[in-house]
Amino acid sequence: MEDGTEIPFPTTLIKPNSSWVDGLTIDISKIPTVNGSVTMNSEFDINLTDTTRTLKGNGIPNHPVGIFPIEQGTEAYDIYSTLPAEGYANAAEIPIKPYNLDVTLPRYPTVNTESACIESLMLGVAIQTGAAWHVDYAVDASYQAVDPNAALPTDWAWGHPYETEYHYHGYSWKSFPDQGKEGEHSPLFGYALDGFGIYGPRSEGGVPVTNDDLDECHGHVHIIEWDDGQMIEMFHYHVNTEYPFTLGCFRGTPMKISSTEAGQVTENNNDTSGSVNVRAGLVFGVASMVAAFVFAFA
């Protein structure tokens, strides 16, 4: 607020008045798409030590993205233009720009006794494309909590920019190049900020994963393929078609990150403030939210 008072973030998802939402079902065939196929320069690299894994790049994916700022006269523009955006006339005017993505994760993370709430918009990095996942949570113009997949169009890869930083939501994993083989466990799609792997929507034997198969953080334990093809029993996350789609919380210790006005997302292990979020104190457990959406496919 203008007087400096912090407003707690709402933690119960509401059902937005979107044409593609029916009850708690999101009909992806009805979601307007941000037009365009723009190729940008993508930089991404992974560096390993005996104990760490550093993911470094410019945040731009290795696939084409939609046209941002969004073209006027489109349905997507009409929706975004109703939302405020600091520094821009409205949210439809936000472009995509490179930024310094630089996070160092534990190479062999460990599970903590208690899960950790999500304290930043960024959840992890998709190593197949070099872009970041953001939490599937947003506040609308009325300061109500919404699932962004139920409230906003995205481009063909389920991505869009926030503060010019391109990132993924929801069904984005379907755009990743390596989906693995039917009948087998999904391959590794990326890493969460606690270092654990984020795998595709199939578990052992190629069986699709539902939320009933996963814990509150959207993961479980069994033998998976890890570094250099080694097979080890290890906790890992899965993406699927049920909210929260990626992560609900962290089972390990998430890396503390910071963002600057220059457009950087970097490790910040010296932060002693008790909150790692750099955008208005977001602290919540996604898994505890009421009104869980699921995707429906035409």
DRENFI-437825 format. One record per residue (C-alpha): x, z, y. Coordinates in pm, whole numbers, plus 50000, padded with zeros to 5 digits. Example, Ala and Ser with C-alpha at 12.3 -4.5 7.8 and 13.67 -1.06 7.14 Angstrom:
<atoms>
51230, 50780, 49550
51367, 50714, 49894
</atoms>
This chain:
<atoms>
50000, 50000, 50000
50104, 49960, 50364
50158, 50336, 50399
50408, 50329, 50111
50176, 50488, 49855
50219, 50339, 49508
49907, 50212, 49336
49911, 50262, 48957
49892, 49937, 48765
49558, 49893, 48583
49599, 49918, 48207
49269, 49790, 48072
49232, 49415, 48050
48916, 49268, 48193
48754, 48944, 48081
48809, 48689, 48360
48538, 48443, 48454
48724, 48147, 48304
48553, 47847, 48146
48786, 47864, 47846
48710, 48228, 47755
48418, 48311, 47524
48392, 48684, 47461
48744, 48779, 47350
48832, 48428, 47234
49049, 48190, 47436
48961, 47827, 47354
49290, 47649, 47418
49124, 47308, 47406
48939, 47396, 47728
49229, 47536, 47933
49324, 47311, 48227
49690, 47207, 48211
49933, 47184, 48500
50010, 46813, 48513
50347, 46648, 48487
50662, 46620, 48280
50964, 46702, 48495
51313, 46722, 48344
51545, 46972, 48510
51906, 47061, 48439
51915, 47334, 48174
52214, 47558, 48108
52225, 47812, 47828
52493, 47972, 47613
52528, 48260, 47364
52850, 48459, 47340
52917, 48708, 47060
53150, 49002, 47016
53158, 49234, 46716
52887, 49448, 46874
52715, 49247, 47150
52528, 48925, 47211
52527, 48782, 47565
52263, 48530, 47666
52357, 48342, 47980
52200, 48046, 48154
52008, 47924, 48456
51659, 48005, 48323
51555, 47639, 48309
51427, 47528, 47965
51574, 47232, 47779
51236, 47058, 47773
51029, 46899, 48051
50809, 47128, 48262
50495, 47070, 48465
50489, 46977, 48832
50540, 47289, 49043
50430, 47326, 49320
50104, 47227, 49158
49948, 46903, 49275
49654, 46937, 49509
49327, 46791, 49388
49375, 46921, 49034
49175, 47192, 48858
49493, 47396, 48813
49557, 47386, 49189
49205, 47503, 49263
49260, 47809, 49042
49611, 47902, 49159
49535, 47844, 49526
49297, 48141, 49527
49586, 48378, 49451
49827, 48516, 49712
50202, 48467, 49672
50462, 48630, 49893
50649, 48368, 50092
50404, 48089, 50008
50063, 47980, 50127
49928, 48059, 49780
50043, 48077, 49418
49995, 47702, 49367
50283, 47638, 49609
50549, 47823, 49404
50826, 47587, 49281
51061, 47626, 48986
51422, 47708, 49072
51729, 47794, 48862
51836, 48157, 48854
52118, 48359, 48702
51996, 48468, 48358
52260, 48701, 48216
52175, 48975, 47964
52390, 49148, 47705
52213, 49282, 47396
52325, 49481, 47094
52417, 49246, 46810
52292, 49494, 46552
52014, 49695, 46720
51867, 50010, 46569
51507, 50131, 46554
51429, 50439, 46762
51200, 50719, 46648
50965, 50647, 46935
50881, 50307, 47078
50961, 50226, 47442
50703, 50102, 47690
50752, 49769, 47860
50902, 49828, 48204
50977, 49476, 48325
50798, 49144, 48331
51069, 48986, 48115
51047, 49060, 47742
51318, 48844, 47596
51478, 48501, 47583
51383, 48201, 47370
51717, 48078, 47240
51573, 47746, 47121
51501, 47649, 47482
51693, 47885, 47713
51387, 48015, 47900
51249, 48369, 47922
50930, 48523, 47785
50726, 48735, 48023
50474, 49000, 47926
50118, 48870, 47888
49985, 49082, 48169
49895, 49010, 48529
49684, 49148, 48810
49430, 48924, 48979
49337, 48903, 49347
49107, 49204, 49298
49390, 49408, 49146
49242, 49404, 48797
49447, 49361, 48479
49412, 49026, 48306
49571, 48835, 48023
49730, 48543, 48213
49638, 48308, 47927
49273, 48392, 47991
49301, 48359, 48368
49552, 48087, 48458
49644, 47736, 48345
50007, 47670, 48253
50204, 47357, 48178
50211, 47188, 47836
50468, 47445, 47711
50260, 47743, 47829
50501, 47811, 48112
50490, 47851, 48489
50699, 48011, 48766
50677, 48361, 48906
50892, 48411, 49216
51029, 48062, 49128
51146, 48180, 48781
51001, 47969, 48499
50881, 48171, 48201
50657, 48156, 47895
50323, 48307, 47795
50094, 48305, 47494
50114, 47998, 47272
50447, 47879, 47420
50622, 47908, 47084
50435, 47600, 46962
50654, 47393, 47196
50981, 47516, 47044
51175, 47243, 46857
51245, 47427, 46529
50921, 47551, 46371
51075, 47583, 46025
50916, 47469, 45701
50561, 47532, 45586
50553, 47789, 45306
50864, 47967, 45437
50934, 48248, 45681
50946, 48121, 46038
51289, 48076, 46195
51432, 48282, 46477
51280, 48186, 46812
51473, 48426, 47034
51572, 48784, 47111
51384, 49070, 47272
51558, 49280, 47538
51633, 49546, 47278
51832, 49296, 47068
51585, 49254, 46782
51490, 48903, 46680
51161, 48738, 46770
51048, 48510, 46487
50770, 48255, 46455
50415, 48314, 46328
50486, 48308, 45952
50610, 48602, 45745
50739, 48614, 45387
50618, 48326, 45174
50505, 48138, 45482
50194, 48355, 45525
50061, 48357, 45885
50110, 48695, 46050
49813, 48883, 46195
49824, 49196, 46406
49714, 49395, 46100
50051, 49306, 45944
50247, 49435, 46243
50308, 49766, 46417
50210, 49848, 46775
50516, 49666, 46905
50425, 49347, 46713
50692, 49377, 46445
50772, 49495, 46094
51057, 49532, 45845
51161, 49309, 45557
51456, 49088, 45461
51529, 48820, 45722
51805, 48574, 45799
52030, 48718, 46069
52373, 48621, 46207
52565, 48349, 46022
52288, 48312, 45766
52324, 48663, 45624
52010, 48806, 45468
51946, 49168, 45564
51650, 49405, 45570
51580, 49457, 45935
51306, 49523, 46187
51197, 49213, 46378
50914, 49088, 46597
50673, 48802, 46537
50476, 48579, 46770
50120, 48497, 46665
49779, 48399, 46803
49653, 48753, 46875
49716, 48959, 47187
49981, 49056, 47292
50114, 48732, 47131
50481, 48840, 47153
50566, 49210, 47209
50350, 49515, 47264
50643, 49754, 47320
51008, 49788, 47218
51119, 49946, 46890
51480, 49959, 47006
51637, 50046, 47338
51569, 49764, 47585
51844, 49652, 47815
51779, 49754, 48173
51765, 49449, 48395
51757, 49393, 48767
51645, 49103, 48983
51765, 49015, 49329
51633, 48807, 49613
51901, 48552, 49525
51725, 48496, 49196
51919, 48686, 48932
51821, 48863, 48613
52113, 49070, 48495
52192, 49372, 48285
52180, 49695, 48483
52290, 49980, 48259
52392, 50189, 48560
52033, 50232, 48675
51948, 50602, 48667
51616, 50581, 48846
51411, 50607, 48526
51244, 50270, 48584
51398, 49931, 48518
51121, 49729, 48675
51212, 49554, 48996
50863, 49433, 49082
50648, 49726, 49194
50700, 49978, 48917
50533, 49813, 48618
50536, 50064, 48330
50292, 50037, 48042
50248, 49988, 47670
50081, 49652, 47615
49971, 49756, 47268
49752, 50030, 47413
49544, 49797, 47629
49176, 49751, 47558
49018, 49405, 47511
49261, 49210, 47294
49224, 48834, 47314
49280, 48583, 47037
49336, 48207, 47052
49089, 47962, 46906
49202, 47612, 46816
48997, 47296, 46837
</atoms>
